[in-house]
Amino acid sequence: MIRIVSHHRTGTHLLAKLLHQNFYGQGADYEGLHYSHTRIPEGPFVHIYRAVYPVMLSVWRMREHFGVHPSVDFSRMIRTRWPDMPKVESKYAFRDFDGTMLDRWLRNTTDFSRKASISVSYNDVIDRPLNVVLRVSAALNFPRRGFSPVSEHVGWRGSDEKPEVTANDAAMMEEYQGKLIVKLGG
């Protein structure tokens, strides 16, 4: 069984649907391929990653879903340590971390990328799905059934709300994106 790990809001459901229909066929539950947003499975697994800004934007647009109080603006969300974050009850609330949302993204993306059998980018899943299927098949030595792109929306939809992103916010996210590149030796 193919297992997928990821940070939240990186295209996990989209990748699961793409791999499921190309390795297992249509009909069954593709969500069974998702393993975790925090833990690493035993054996081979696929990691999907996405650049920091689209992830933070998507998390912010769904902040109540993840346990963040709706009054929290974008800047505060990315800069506030989780224990100090104003929260609401949610069964999907982030748990078990001490840093900021940016710290969590960096930690998860770095750990998963270093240990994954293969890492694929969200942009490749969108722009080059056949390439992703071929790479996963080769990396996991897993035969595919053909090729069928995902044609419908999968996963959760956030709002279309546009946050105010300051120059300092943008610089901070760029710094974290750079930290990831350095940590991964790129």
C-alpha positions in Angstrom: 0.0 0.0 0.0 1.3 3.4 -0.9 1.5 5.8 2.1 1.5 9.6 1.8 2.7 12.1 4.4 2.5 15.9 4.3 2.0 19.1 6.1 -1.6 20.2 6.1 -2.9 22.1 3.0 -0.2 20.8 0.6 -2.4 18.8 -1.8 -2.5 15.5 0.1 -6.0 14.6 -1.1 -5.2 15.5 -4.7 -2.0 13.3 -4.7 -3.9 10.5 -3.0 -6.7 10.6 -5.6 -4.1 10.8 -8.4 -2.1 7.8 -7.1 -5.2 5.8 -6.2 -6.8 6.0 -9.6 -3.5 5.2 -11.4 -2.2 2.4 -9.1 -5.4 0.9 -7.7 -8.2 1.9 -10.1 -11.4 3.9 -9.7 -14.0 3.4 -7.1 -12.3 2.6 -3.8 -11.6 5.1 -1.1 -8.5 7.2 -2.0 -8.2 8.8 1.4 -6.9 5.5 2.8 -3.5 6.4 1.2 -3.0 9.3 3.5 -0.9 8.3 6.4 -0.2 11.3 8.6 0.5 15.0 8.8 2.9 14.4 11.7 4.2 10.8 11.8 6.5 8.9 9.5 5.3 5.4 8.5 7.3 2.2 8.5 8.4 1.3 5.0 8.4 3.4 1.9 6.2 6.5 1.6 5.6 9.5 -0.6 5.8 13.0 0.7 4.0 15.9 -1.0 5.2 19.5 -0.2 4.2 23.0 -1.2 5.8 26.4 -0.9 5.3 28.1 2.4 3.1 31.0 1.4 0.3 29.0 -0.3 0.3 26.6 2.7 0.1 29.5 5.2 -2.6 31.2 3.2 -4.7 28.0 3.0 -4.3 27.3 6.7 -5.3 30.9 7.5 -8.4 30.7 5.3 -9.4 27.6 7.3 -8.0 28.7 10.6 -11.1 27.8 12.7 -11.0 24.3 11.2 -7.5 24.0 12.6 -8.4 25.5 16.0 -7.2 29.1 15.4 -9.6 31.8 16.6 -11.3 33.7 13.7 -10.1 37.0 15.0 -6.4 36.1 14.4 -5.0 37.9 11.4 -2.5 36.4 9.0 0.6 38.1 10.5 -0.3 37.0 14.0 -1.0 33.4 12.8 2.4 32.9 11.2 4.3 34.7 14.1 2.6 33.4 17.2 3.9 30.3 19.0 1.1 27.7 19.1 0.8 27.6 22.9 0.1 31.4 22.8 -2.3 31.3 19.8 -6.0 32.3 20.5 -7.9 29.1 19.8 -11.3 27.6 19.3 -12.4 24.0 19.8 -11.8 21.8 16.7 -11.2 18.1 16.4 -8.7 19.0 13.6 -6.8 21.5 15.8 -3.0 21.3 15.5 -1.4 19.6 18.5 1.9 18.8 20.0 4.2 21.6 18.9 5.7 24.6 20.6 6.7 26.9 17.7 5.0 29.0 15.2 3.0 27.8 12.1 6.1 28.6 10.1 8.3 26.5 12.4 5.8 23.6 12.1 5.8 23.8 8.3 9.6 23.9 8.2 10.0 21.0 10.7 7.5 18.7 8.9 8.6 19.5 5.4 12.3 19.0 6.3 11.7 15.7 8.3 9.4 14.2 5.7 11.6 15.2 2.7 14.7 13.7 4.3 13.0 10.3 5.1 10.6 9.9 2.1 11.2 7.4 -0.6 10.2 10.2 -2.9 9.0 13.8 -2.5 6.8 15.5 -5.0 5.7 19.1 -5.2 2.1 20.3 -5.3 3.0 22.2 -8.5 4.1 19.0 -10.2 0.9 17.2 -9.2 -1.1 20.1 -10.8 1.1 20.8 -13.9 2.8 17.4 -14.6 0.6 14.6 -13.1 1.9 11.9 -15.5 5.4 12.7 -14.5 4.5 12.3 -10.8 2.8 9.0 -11.4 5.9 7.7 -13.4 8.3 9.0 -10.7 6.3 7.4 -7.8 6.0 4.1 -9.8 9.8 4.0 -10.3 10.7 5.1 -6.8 8.5 2.5 -5.1 8.8 -0.2 -7.8 5.0 -0.2 -7.9 3.2 -1.0 -11.2 0.7 1.5 -12.4 -2.5 0.6 -14.3 -2.3 3.4 -16.9 -2.8 7.1 -16.6 -5.8 9.0 -15.6 -5.5 12.6 -14.4 -7.8 13.9 -11.5 -10.7 15.7 -13.2 -12.7 16.9 -10.1 -12.0 18.9 -7.0 -10.8 16.8 -4.0 -10.0 17.8 -0.5 -11.3 20.6 1.6 -12.2 24.1 0.3 -11.2 27.1 2.3 -12.7 30.6 1.9 -11.5 33.0 -0.7 -10.8 35.6 2.0 -7.7 37.7 1.2 -5.5 38.5 4.2 -3.3 41.5 4.6 0.2 40.3 4.1 2.8 42.8 5.1 6.3 43.2 3.6 7.7 41.8 6.9 5.4 38.8 6.6 6.5 38.1 3.1 10.2 38.5 4.1 9.7 36.1 7.0 8.1 33.5 4.8 10.9 33.9 2.2 13.4 33.4 5.0 11.7 30.1 6.0 11.6 29.0 2.4 15.3 29.6 2.3 15.9 27.7 5.5 14.2 24.7 4.0 16.5 24.9 0.9 19.6 25.0 3.2 18.4 22.2 5.4 17.8 20.0 2.4 21.2 20.8 1.0 19.9 22.6 -2.1 
